[in-house]
């Protein structure tokens, strides 16, 4: 178990080296020197996320008026046949 005085454990976003920040205000990778504040995981949300957050408009199916008229005509014909 690591000593608590080593600070927070990090994994470098460039070289994947695991290291402790030694309680320093800026976590810098000891192997490649990358500043971990520049990590892509810590940047502001991308445009993809903001697009996904927008409400989706409901899709209204188009009504085929000819099919509707034909269906009504068929119903009228069926009613006439029942009367006879």
N, CA, C and O atoms as a GROMACS GRO file, in nm:
protein
  336
    1UNK      N    1   0.085  -0.117   0.000
    1UNK     CA    2   0.000   0.000   0.000
    1UNK      C    3   0.090   0.124   0.000
    1UNK      O    4   0.183   0.132   0.080
    2UNK      N    5   0.064   0.220  -0.088
    2UNK     CA    6   0.152   0.337  -0.098
    2UNK      C    7   0.136   0.431   0.021
    2UNK      O    8   0.030   0.437   0.085
    3UNK      N    9   0.241   0.502   0.049
    3UNK     CA   10   0.238   0.600   0.156
    3UNK      C   11   0.150   0.716   0.114
    3UNK      O   12   0.148   0.753  -0.004
    4UNK      N   13   0.078   0.775   0.208
    4UNK     CA   14  -0.014   0.883   0.175
    4UNK      C   15   0.058   1.014   0.146
    4UNK      O   16  -0.002   1.106   0.091
    5UNK      N   17   0.184   1.023   0.181
    5UNK     CA   18   0.257   1.147   0.160
    5UNK      C   19   0.307   1.163   0.016
    5UNK      O   20   0.372   1.262  -0.016
    6UNK      N   21   0.276   1.067  -0.072
    6UNK     CA   22   0.318   1.076  -0.212
    6UNK      C   23   0.221   1.160  -0.297
    6UNK      O   24   0.252   1.194  -0.411
    7UNK      N   25   0.106   1.191  -0.243
    7UNK     CA   26   0.010   1.270  -0.318
    7UNK      C   27  -0.086   1.182  -0.397
    7UNK      O   28  -0.111   1.067  -0.362
    8UNK      N   29  -0.140   1.239  -0.504
    8UNK     CA   30  -0.238   1.168  -0.586
    8UNK      C   31  -0.169   1.086  -0.695
    8UNK      O   32  -0.065   1.125  -0.747
    9UNK      N   33  -0.229   0.974  -0.727
    9UNK     CA   34  -0.175   0.889  -0.832
    9UNK      C   35  -0.232   0.933  -0.966
    9UNK      O   36  -0.351   0.961  -0.978
   10UNK      N   37  -0.147   0.939  -1.066
   10UNK     CA   38  -0.187   0.980  -1.201
   10UNK      C   39  -0.140   0.877  -1.302
   10UNK      O   40  -0.049   0.798  -1.274
   11UNK      N   41  -0.202   0.880  -1.418
   11UNK     CA   42  -0.158   0.802  -1.532
   11UNK      C   43  -0.144   0.900  -1.647
   11UNK      O   44  -0.241   0.965  -1.687
   12UNK      N   45  -0.023   0.912  -1.702
   12UNK     CA   46   0.005   1.011  -1.806
   12UNK      C   47  -0.081   0.986  -1.929
   12UNK      O   48  -0.094   0.873  -1.975
   13UNK      N   49  -0.140   1.092  -1.982
   13UNK     CA   50  -0.225   1.078  -2.100
   13UNK      C   51  -0.145   1.058  -2.228
   13UNK      O   52  -0.200   1.012  -2.327
   14UNK      N   53  -0.016   1.091  -2.227
   14UNK     CA   54   0.067   1.074  -2.346
   14UNK      C   55   0.138   0.939  -2.350
   14UNK      O   56   0.131   0.867  -2.449
   15UNK      N   57   0.207   0.904  -2.240
   15UNK     CA   58   0.290   0.783  -2.241
   15UNK      C   59   0.236   0.672  -2.150
   15UNK      O   60   0.296   0.565  -2.143
   16UNK      N   61   0.126   0.696  -2.081
   16UNK     CA   62   0.060   0.599  -1.992
   16UNK      C   63   0.143   0.558  -1.871
   16UNK      O   64   0.115   0.455  -1.809
   17UNK      N   65   0.244   0.636  -1.837
   17UNK     CA   66   0.324   0.608  -1.718
   17UNK      C   67   0.243   0.642  -1.594
   17UNK      O   68   0.178   0.747  -1.589
   18UNK      N   69   0.247   0.556  -1.495
   18UNK     CA   70   0.178   0.581  -1.369
   18UNK      C   71   0.277   0.646  -1.273
   18UNK      O   72   0.390   0.602  -1.259
   19UNK      N   73   0.231   0.753  -1.207
   19UNK     CA   74   0.319   0.825  -1.115
   19UNK      C   75   0.236   0.899  -1.011
   19UNK      O   76   0.116   0.918  -1.029
   20UNK      N   77   0.301   0.940  -0.902
   20UNK     CA   78   0.240   1.022  -0.799
   20UNK      C   79   0.283   1.167  -0.818
   20UNK      O   80   0.396   1.193  -0.861
   21UNK      N   81   0.194   1.260  -0.786
   21UNK     CA   82   0.227   1.402  -0.805
   21UNK      C   83   0.308   1.462  -0.691
   21UNK      O   84   0.347   1.578  -0.698
   22UNK      N   85   0.335   1.385  -0.587
   22UNK     CA   86   0.414   1.429  -0.472
   22UNK      C   87   0.360   1.557  -0.409
   22UNK      O   88   0.435   1.640  -0.357
   23UNK      N   89   0.227   1.572  -0.416
   23UNK     CA   90   0.154   1.686  -0.359
   23UNK      C   91   0.194   1.819  -0.422
   23UNK      O   92   0.177   1.924  -0.360
   24UNK      N   93   0.246   1.816  -0.543
   24UNK     CA   94   0.280   1.941  -0.613
   24UNK      C   95   0.154   1.995  -0.678
   24UNK      O   96   0.065   1.918  -0.715
   25UNK      N   97   0.145   2.128  -0.695
   25UNK     CA   98   0.023   2.187  -0.754
   25UNK      C   99   0.004   2.149  -0.901
   25UNK      O  100  -0.110   2.146  -0.950
   26UNK      N  101   0.113   2.119  -0.972
   26UNK     CA  102   0.104   2.082  -1.113
   26UNK      C  103   0.159   1.941  -1.129
   26UNK      O  104   0.275   1.914  -1.096
   27UNK      N  105   0.074   1.852  -1.179
   27UNK     CA  106   0.118   1.714  -1.202
   27UNK      C  107   0.188   1.706  -1.337
   27UNK      O  108   0.126   1.726  -1.441
   28UNK      N  109   0.318   1.677  -1.334
   28UNK     CA  110   0.398   1.666  -1.456
   28UNK      C  111   0.454   1.524  -1.461
   28UNK      O  112   0.509   1.474  -1.362
   29UNK      N  113   0.440   1.460  -1.577
   29UNK     CA  114   0.490   1.323  -1.594
   29UNK      C  115   0.643   1.322  -1.583
   29UNK      O  116   0.710   1.400  -1.651
   30UNK      N  117   0.699   1.236  -1.498
   30UNK     CA  118   0.844   1.232  -1.484
   30UNK      C  119   0.914   1.170  -1.605
   30UNK      O  120   1.034   1.192  -1.625
   31UNK      N  121   0.842   1.094  -1.685
   31UNK     CA  122   0.903   1.026  -1.799
   31UNK      C  123   0.906   1.115  -1.924
   31UNK      O  124   1.011   1.130  -1.987
   32UNK      N  125   0.790   1.174  -1.961
   32UNK     CA  126   0.786   1.252  -2.085
   32UNK      C  127   0.770   1.402  -2.060
   32UNK      O  128   0.783   1.481  -2.154
   33UNK      N  129   0.741   1.442  -1.937
   33UNK     CA  130   0.730   1.584  -1.904
   33UNK      C  131   0.597   1.647  -1.941
   33UNK      O  132   0.586   1.770  -1.941
   34UNK      N  133   0.496   1.568  -1.973
   34UNK     CA  134   0.365   1.622  -2.013
   34UNK      C  135   0.292   1.677  -1.891
   34UNK      O  136   0.282   1.612  -1.787
   35UNK      N  137   0.239   1.798  -1.906
   35UNK     CA  138   0.159   1.860  -1.801
   35UNK      C  139   0.020   1.794  -1.807
   35UNK      O  140  -0.047   1.800  -1.909
   36UNK      N  141  -0.022   1.733  -1.697
   36UNK     CA  142  -0.146   1.657  -1.696
   36UNK      C  143  -0.270   1.745  -1.700
   36UNK      O  144  -0.381   1.695  -1.720
   37UNK      N  145  -0.253   1.875  -1.682
   37UNK     CA  146  -0.367   1.966  -1.695
   37UNK      C  147  -0.408   1.981  -1.841
   37UNK      O  148  -0.519   2.026  -1.869
   38UNK      N  149  -0.320   1.945  -1.935
   38UNK     CA  150  -0.350   1.955  -2.077
   38UNK      C  151  -0.414   1.828  -2.131
   38UNK      O  152  -0.432   1.813  -2.252
   39UNK      N  153  -0.448   1.737  -2.043
   39UNK     CA  154  -0.507   1.610  -2.082
   39UNK      C  155  -0.637   1.632  -2.159
   39UNK      O  156  -0.720   1.714  -2.117
   40UNK      N  157  -0.657   1.561  -2.271
   40UNK     CA  158  -0.781   1.576  -2.346
   40UNK      C  159  -0.904   1.535  -2.265
   40UNK      O  160  -1.014   1.582  -2.293
   41UNK      N  161  -0.888   1.450  -2.168
   41UNK     CA  162  -1.001   1.407  -2.086
   41UNK      C  163  -1.050   1.519  -1.996
   41UNK      O  164  -1.164   1.516  -1.950
   42UNK      N  165  -0.967   1.618  -1.970
   42UNK     CA  166  -1.005   1.726  -1.881
   42UNK      C  167  -1.054   1.850  -1.955
   42UNK      O  168  -1.093   1.948  -1.890
   43UNK      N  169  -1.052   1.849  -2.088
   43UNK     CA  170  -1.096   1.966  -2.164
   43UNK      C  171  -1.248   1.979  -2.159
   43UNK      O  172  -1.318   1.886  -2.119
   44UNK      N  173  -1.297   2.095  -2.200
   44UNK     CA  174  -1.440   2.121  -2.202
   44UNK      C  175  -1.512   2.021  -2.292
   44UNK      O  176  -1.451   1.967  -2.385
   45UNK      N  177  -1.638   1.995  -2.265
   45UNK     CA  178  -1.712   1.898  -2.347
   45UNK      C  179  -1.711   1.938  -2.494
   45UNK      O  180  -1.722   2.055  -2.530
   46UNK      N  181  -1.698   1.838  -2.577
   46UNK     CA  182  -1.692   1.864  -2.720
   46UNK      C  183  -1.830   1.896  -2.775
   46UNK      O  184  -1.930   1.889  -2.704
   47UNK      N  185  -1.833   1.931  -2.901
   47UNK     CA  186  -1.958   1.967  -2.966
   47UNK      C  187  -2.051   1.846  -2.977
   47UNK      O  188  -2.173   1.862  -2.980
   48UNK      N  189  -1.994   1.725  -2.982
   48UNK     CA  190  -2.075   1.605  -2.992
   48UNK      C  191  -2.165   1.590  -2.870
   48UNK      O  192  -2.282   1.554  -2.883
   49UNK      N  193  -2.111   1.619  -2.754
   49UNK     CA  194  -2.192   1.607  -2.633
   49UNK      C  195  -2.302   1.711  -2.631
   49UNK      O  196  -2.414   1.681  -2.589
   50UNK      N  197  -2.274   1.832  -2.676
   50UNK     CA  198  -2.377   1.936  -2.673
   50UNK      C  199  -2.486   1.904  -2.774
   50UNK      O  200  -2.602   1.939  -2.752
   51UNK      N  201  -2.452   1.838  -2.884
   51UNK     CA  202  -2.555   1.798  -2.980
   51UNK      C  203  -2.644   1.690  -2.920
   51UNK      O  204  -2.765   1.690  -2.941
   52UNK      N  205  -2.584   1.599  -2.847
   52UNK     CA  206  -2.661   1.490  -2.788
   52UNK      C  207  -2.754   1.541  -2.678
   52UNK      O  208  -2.856   1.478  -2.649
   53UNK      N  209  -2.720   1.654  -2.618
   53UNK     CA  210  -2.801   1.707  -2.510
   53UNK      C  211  -2.927   1.777  -2.560
   53UNK      O  212  -3.021   1.799  -2.483
   54UNK      N  213  -2.930   1.814  -2.688
   54UNK     CA  214  -3.047   1.882  -2.742
   54UNK      C  215  -3.166   1.786  -2.747
   54UNK      O  216  -3.149   1.667  -2.774
   55UNK      N  217  -3.286   1.839  -2.721
   55UNK     CA  218  -3.403   1.752  -2.732
   55UNK      C  219  -3.430   1.715  -2.878
   55UNK      O  220  -3.408   1.795  -2.969
   56UNK      N  221  -3.475   1.596  -2.897
   56UNK     CA  222  -3.503   1.547  -3.031
   56UNK      C  223  -3.648   1.575  -3.064
   56UNK      O  224  -3.738   1.547  -2.984
   57UNK      N  225  -3.672   1.631  -3.184
   57UNK     CA  226  -3.809   1.660  -3.225
   57UNK      C  227  -3.878   1.530  -3.263
   57UNK      O  228  -3.818   1.445  -3.330
   58UNK      N  229  -4.001   1.512  -3.221
   58UNK     CA  230  -4.072   1.389  -3.256
   58UNK      C  231  -4.101   1.384  -3.407
   58UNK      O  232  -4.126   1.486  -3.470
   59UNK      N  233  -4.095   1.264  -3.460
   59UNK     CA  234  -4.119   1.246  -3.602
   59UNK      C  235  -4.267   1.219  -3.622
   59UNK      O  236  -4.323   1.127  -3.564
   60UNK      N  237  -4.331   1.302  -3.706
   60UNK     CA  238  -4.472   1.286  -3.735
   60UNK      C  239  -4.484   1.214  -3.868
   60UNK      O  240  -4.436   1.265  -3.970
   61UNK      N  241  -4.547   1.097  -3.870
   61UNK     CA  242  -4.558   1.024  -3.996
   61UNK      C  243  -4.648   1.099  -4.094
   61UNK      O  244  -4.747   1.161  -4.056
   62UNK      N  245  -4.610   1.092  -4.220
   62UNK     CA  246  -4.689   1.157  -4.324
   62UNK      C  247  -4.815   1.074  -4.348
   62UNK      O  248  -4.811   0.951  -4.348
   63UNK      N  249  -4.926   1.144  -4.368
   63UNK     CA  250  -5.053   1.076  -4.390
   63UNK      C  251  -5.079   1.073  -4.540
   63UNK      O  252  -5.075   1.176  -4.608
   64UNK      N  253  -5.107   0.954  -4.589
   64UNK     CA  254  -5.138   0.938  -4.730
   64UNK      C  255  -5.288   0.961  -4.746
   64UNK      O  256  -5.369   0.876  -4.708
   65UNK      N  257  -5.326   1.077  -4.801
   65UNK     CA  258  -5.467   1.115  -4.810
   65UNK      C  259  -5.545   1.020  -4.900
   65UNK      O  260  -5.662   0.992  -4.872
   66UNK      N  261  -5.484   0.970  -5.008
   66UNK     CA  262  -5.554   0.880  -5.098
   66UNK      C  263  -5.589   0.750  -5.028
   66UNK      O  264  -5.699   0.697  -5.047
   67UNK      N  265  -5.498   0.698  -4.947
   67UNK     CA  266  -5.525   0.574  -4.875
   67UNK      C  267  -5.636   0.595  -4.774
   67UNK      O  268  -5.719   0.506  -4.752
   68UNK      N  269  -5.639   0.713  -4.712
   68UNK     CA  270  -5.742   0.744  -4.616
   68UNK      C  271  -5.879   0.749  -4.683
   68UNK      O  272  -5.976   0.696  -4.629
   69UNK      N  273  -5.887   0.812  -4.800
   69UNK     CA  274  -6.012   0.823  -4.874
   69UNK      C  275  -6.058   0.685  -4.919
   69UNK      O  276  -6.177   0.654  -4.911
   70UNK      N  277  -5.964   0.601  -4.967
   70UNK     CA  278  -5.998   0.466  -5.011
   70UNK      C  279  -6.050   0.384  -4.894
   70UNK      O  280  -6.145   0.308  -4.911
   71UNK      N  281  -5.991   0.398  -4.777
   71UNK     CA  282  -6.034   0.323  -4.659
   71UNK      C  283  -6.176   0.363  -4.620
   71UNK      O  284  -6.256   0.278  -4.583
   72UNK      N  285  -6.207   0.493  -4.628
   72UNK     CA  286  -6.342   0.541  -4.594
   72UNK      C  287  -6.442   0.488  -4.695
   72UNK      O  288  -6.553   0.450  -4.658
   73UNK      N  289  -6.404   0.486  -4.822
   73UNK     CA  290  -6.494   0.436  -4.926
   73UNK      C  291  -6.522   0.288  -4.906
   73UNK      O  292  -6.635   0.243  -4.926
   74UNK      N  293  -6.420   0.212  -4.868
   74UNK     CA  294  -6.438   0.069  -4.843
   74UNK      C  295  -6.533   0.047  -4.725
   74UNK      O  296  -6.616  -0.044  -4.729
   75UNK      N  297  -6.521   0.129  -4.621
   75UNK     CA  298  -6.608   0.116  -4.506
   75UNK      C  299  -6.751   0.146  -4.545
   75UNK      O  300  -6.843   0.078  -4.499
   76UNK      N  301  -6.771   0.248  -4.629
   76UNK     CA  302  -6.906   0.283  -4.674
   76UNK      C  303  -6.966   0.168  -4.755
   76UNK      O  304  -7.083   0.137  -4.740
   77UNK      N  305  -6.886   0.105  -4.842
   77UNK     CA  306  -6.933  -0.007  -4.922
   77UNK      C  307  -6.973  -0.124  -4.833
   77UNK      O  308  -7.074  -0.190  -4.858
   78UNK      N  309  -6.894  -0.149  -4.728
   78UNK     CA  310  -6.924  -0.259  -4.637
   78UNK      C  311  -7.054  -0.235  -4.562
   78UNK      O  312  -7.130  -0.330  -4.539
   79UNK      N  313  -7.081  -0.112  -4.526
   79UNK     CA  314  -7.204  -0.078  -4.455
   79UNK      C  315  -7.324  -0.098  -4.546
   79UNK      O  316  -7.429  -0.145  -4.501
   80UNK      N  317  -7.312  -0.064  -4.672
   80UNK     CA  318  -7.421  -0.081  -4.768
   80UNK      C  319  -7.451  -0.228  -4.788
   80UNK      O  320  -7.568  -0.266  -4.802
   81UNK      N  321  -7.349  -0.313  -4.790
   81UNK     CA  322  -7.369  -0.456  -4.809
   81UNK      C  323  -7.442  -0.516  -4.690
   81UNK      O  324  -7.519  -0.610  -4.708
   82UNK      N  325  -7.419  -0.464  -4.569
   82UNK     CA  326  -7.482  -0.518  -4.449
   82UNK      C  327  -7.632  -0.487  -4.449
   82UNK      O  328  -7.711  -0.564  -4.396
   83UNK      N  329  -7.669  -0.374  -4.508
   83UNK     CA  330  -7.810  -0.332  -4.507
   83UNK      C  331  -7.897  -0.421  -4.594
   83UNK      O  332  -8.016  -0.434  -4.568
   84UNK      N  333  -7.842  -0.480  -4.693
   84UNK     CA  334  -7.922  -0.558  -4.789
   84UNK      C  335  -7.962  -0.689  -4.741
   84UNK      O  336  -8.030  -0.763  -4.813
   0.00000   0.00000   0.00000
